[in-house]
């Protein structure tokens, strides 16, 4: 019986501290999640601030609180904060050397959030990979391609690559090139293109539609139309106008040439 009480006296404080640590860990983890969601809501409630920034700030705040909770839990077992900081400093140096790429992604993620070369919902091309921005996290950028494929781009690679943002400006210029036969009238073809462009409500009147003969090819006269529209209407307008002008060419007697192949046989 005496041995039991001795063991209880020995392990009792340890058990009590373990229970306290579990309670602190659970409550701290829940509080971190609640505070993170609160920060996300508060930041995203401002229309002038991109949602990407709110998500990023919430992630940072959540993990800072969780780190503080872990330090508090270790303190319950007699590990002093100063000793822990020293150990963490040495561990951070070792981990930093081993995870240079990951830390570079983290630093690049911070730069992406601060300078915002792209925002959530915009269509971008990052180093040859195109897609709609779904999220920018601490370490990577998530894109969704037009055929609904998820693409994960490390932030370090994104920040170090050429970024083409197709959604940054509200308007875009739509360039269409049409090839007509040399026997047809270029002026008539240009009038048909201009008529269709001016009849299309999605094409802006300012800048005015621009239509010119731009090249004399081997078998065709090339006519280019430069038209301005809203960025969101770009692809639908491109496909619709291509079809409309083709039909207008047929109605106006304008033919579209196709390559001809001539075989020559040499008699011996």
C-alpha atoms as one frame of an Amber mdcrd trajectory, in Angstrom:
protein
   0.000   0.000   0.000   2.851   2.303   0.844   4.435   1.647  -2.570   1.141
   2.615  -4.235   1.059   5.985  -2.511   4.711   6.536  -3.380   3.979   5.859
  -7.056   0.893   8.073  -6.873   2.969  10.871  -5.373   5.554  10.372  -8.113
   3.259  10.166 -11.116   0.327  12.205  -9.808   1.711  15.641 -10.822   2.714
  14.248 -14.195  -0.809  12.968 -14.837  -2.332  16.252 -13.691   0.015  18.200
 -15.979  -0.838  15.877 -18.866  -4.547  16.526 -18.320  -3.900  20.270 -18.119
  -1.804  20.115 -21.273  -4.536  18.257 -23.129  -7.126  20.819 -22.063  -4.878
  23.740 -23.037  -4.072  22.087 -26.367  -7.716  21.430 -27.266  -8.940  24.866
 -26.172  -5.973  26.611 -27.774  -6.490  24.774 -31.070 -10.186  25.725 -31.074
  -9.401  29.349 -30.216  -6.802  29.490 -32.998  -9.406  28.279 -35.491 -12.020
  30.757 -34.238  -9.599  33.683 -34.325  -8.430  32.675 -37.811 -11.996  32.595
 -39.122 -12.713  35.927 -37.416  -9.686  37.524 -39.087 -10.750  36.090 -42.459
 -14.271  37.504 -42.105 -13.069  40.922 -40.977 -10.514  41.284 -43.770 -12.821
  39.902 -46.459 -15.658  42.204 -45.331 -13.830  45.117 -46.962 -14.646  45.226
 -50.659 -11.375  47.013 -51.447  -9.276  44.121 -50.051  -8.822  40.972 -52.092
 -10.057  37.730 -50.504  -6.629  36.233 -51.090  -5.184  38.571 -48.454  -7.858
  37.596 -45.924  -7.185  33.890 -46.372  -3.433  34.425 -46.093  -3.727  36.563
 -42.933  -6.067  34.029 -41.328  -3.597  31.202 -41.970  -0.693  33.157 -40.452
  -2.678  34.187 -37.348  -3.955  30.651 -36.813  -0.486  29.095 -36.858   1.031
  31.819 -34.659  -1.581  31.102 -31.978  -1.041  27.355 -32.317   2.698  27.840
 -31.852   2.038  29.842 -28.668  -0.253  27.066 -27.445   2.470  24.465 -28.023
   4.962  26.586 -26.063   2.449  26.861 -23.199   1.887  23.090 -23.217   5.611
  22.398 -23.022   5.846  24.883 -20.158   3.455  22.716 -18.131   6.059  19.962
 -18.216   8.788  22.205 -16.856  10.365  23.224 -20.134  11.228  26.918 -19.791
  10.422  29.285 -22.611  14.002  30.591 -22.789  15.384  27.078 -23.181  12.704
  26.313 -25.717  13.551  29.424 -27.720  17.220  28.417 -27.772  16.362  24.909
 -28.913  13.931  26.268 -31.509  16.612  28.645 -32.764  19.051  25.816 -33.351
  16.305  23.647 -34.830  15.174  26.478 -37.081  18.690  26.864 -38.428  18.956
  23.147 -39.154  15.480  22.979 -40.660  16.154  26.111 -42.666  19.195  24.547
 -44.243  17.242  21.398 -45.069  14.139  23.186 -46.300  15.557  26.108 -48.224
  13.078  25.627 -51.059  10.100  25.539 -48.687  11.217  28.708 -46.893  11.720
  30.351 -50.276   8.129  29.428 -51.135   6.979  30.992 -47.858   8.890  34.221
 -48.547   7.558  34.283 -52.103   4.010  33.771 -50.786   4.390  36.859 -48.603
   5.639  38.850 -51.603   2.723  37.645 -53.728   0.227  38.749 -51.090   1.879
  42.151 -50.638   2.331  43.059 -54.315  -0.624  41.037 -55.668   0.427  40.387
 -59.278  -2.738  38.289 -59.416  -5.865  37.889 -57.308  -8.373  35.185 -56.589
 -10.656  34.568 -59.570  -8.317  36.049 -62.176  -7.064  34.085 -65.173  -3.263
  34.067 -65.322  -0.361  32.332 -66.998   2.501  31.488 -64.631   5.629  30.246
 -66.383   3.607  28.666 -69.187   0.832  27.249 -66.979  -2.534  28.945 -67.422
  -5.555  28.823 -65.128  -7.914  30.667 -62.808  -6.456  31.559 -59.394  -8.313
  29.650 -56.683  -6.068  30.313 -53.678  -2.678  31.631 -52.643  -1.554  29.823
 -49.471   1.664  30.079 -47.474   3.589  27.803 -49.806   1.748  27.415 -53.113
  -0.710  28.925 -55.579  -3.653  26.814 -56.695  -4.900  27.205 -60.274  -7.825
  25.617 -62.100  -7.379  25.150 -65.844 -10.234  25.767 -68.325 -10.822  21.993
 -68.493 -11.191  21.903 -64.674  -7.800  20.429 -63.756  -6.146  21.477 -60.499
  -2.598  22.817 -60.848  -0.389  23.509 -57.803   2.397  26.023 -58.432   5.008
  26.528 -55.657   5.094  30.196 -54.692   8.851  30.370 -55.254   8.377  29.227
 -58.831   5.457  31.616 -59.336   7.364  34.639 -58.006  10.427  33.772 -60.104
   8.481  33.257 -63.346   6.929  35.566 -65.895   3.327  36.192 -64.808   0.783
  37.100 -67.486  -2.481  38.343 -65.978  -5.284  38.265 -68.546  -7.863  39.603
 -66.070  -5.986  42.579 -64.631  -7.487  45.119 -67.036 -11.225  45.412 -67.558
 -10.890  45.575 -71.351  -8.935  43.570 -73.913  -8.177  43.918 -77.602  -9.512
  41.146 -79.792  -7.428  40.505 -82.923  -9.016  38.522 -85.750  -7.341  37.746
 -89.065  -9.342  36.695 -92.144  -7.894  35.446 -95.441  -9.693  36.156 -98.705
  -9.003  35.173-102.301  -7.007  37.499-104.573  -9.961  37.630-106.976 -12.218
  39.152-104.297 -12.448  42.807-103.285 -10.519  43.652-100.131 -12.637  46.808
 -99.655 -15.839  44.777 -99.734 -14.452  42.302 -97.207 -13.378  45.138 -94.913
 -16.833  46.730 -95.113 -18.437  43.404 -94.162 -16.145  43.030 -91.132 -16.773
  46.614 -89.988 -20.533  46.228 -90.405 -20.582  43.097 -88.254 -18.319  44.694
 -85.653 -20.479  47.812 -85.328 -23.615  45.695 -85.032 -22.150  43.760 -82.102
 -23.063  45.402 -78.760 -20.141  43.786 -76.951 -17.586  45.643 -79.084 -16.624
  49.068 -77.756 -17.077  52.129 -79.927 -14.025  53.716 -78.295 -11.407  52.841
 -79.421 -13.042  52.489 -82.814 -12.906  49.136 -84.624  -9.737  48.931 -86.747
  -9.715  46.882 -89.964  -6.793  46.864 -92.417  -5.090  44.720 -95.055  -2.054
  43.440 -93.155  -0.415  40.888 -95.436  -0.284  39.599 -99.005   0.226  35.879
 -98.639   1.078  33.182-101.164  -2.569  32.395-101.822  -4.577  34.984 -99.876
  -5.025  38.597 -98.844  -4.905  38.845 -95.045  -7.275  41.296 -93.352  -6.884
  41.966 -89.630  -9.554  43.388 -87.337  -8.604  44.879 -83.971 -11.599  45.266
 -81.703 -11.940  46.219 -78.027 -14.262  44.471 -75.602 -14.714  43.663 -71.914
 -12.172  41.089 -70.732 -14.956  38.794 -69.517 -16.520  38.769 -73.021 -13.299
  38.044 -74.905 -13.647  34.349 -75.748 -17.407  34.289 -76.351 -17.087  37.309
 -78.627 -14.148  35.790 -80.526 -16.020  32.593 -81.322 -19.313  34.341 -82.148
 -17.755  36.984 -84.374 -15.651  34.457 -86.279 -18.811  32.538 -87.169 -20.800
  35.674 -88.024 -18.150  37.085 -90.362 -17.703  33.743 -92.095 -21.453  33.645
 -92.778 -21.396  37.301 -93.911 -18.539  36.498 -96.321 -20.571  33.673 -97.841
 -23.573  35.969 -98.254 -21.416  38.733 -99.766 -19.617  36.487-102.233 -16.238
  36.637-100.466 -14.378  33.338-100.660 -11.840  31.991 -98.204  -8.968  30.300
-100.074  -7.394  27.023 -99.083  -3.927  25.713 -99.923  -3.567  24.158-103.360
  -1.073  21.457-104.190   0.210  21.005-107.730   2.049  17.832-108.682   4.549
  18.104-111.550   5.743  15.009-113.341   8.983  15.150-115.253   9.122  12.998
-118.347  12.320  11.054-118.905
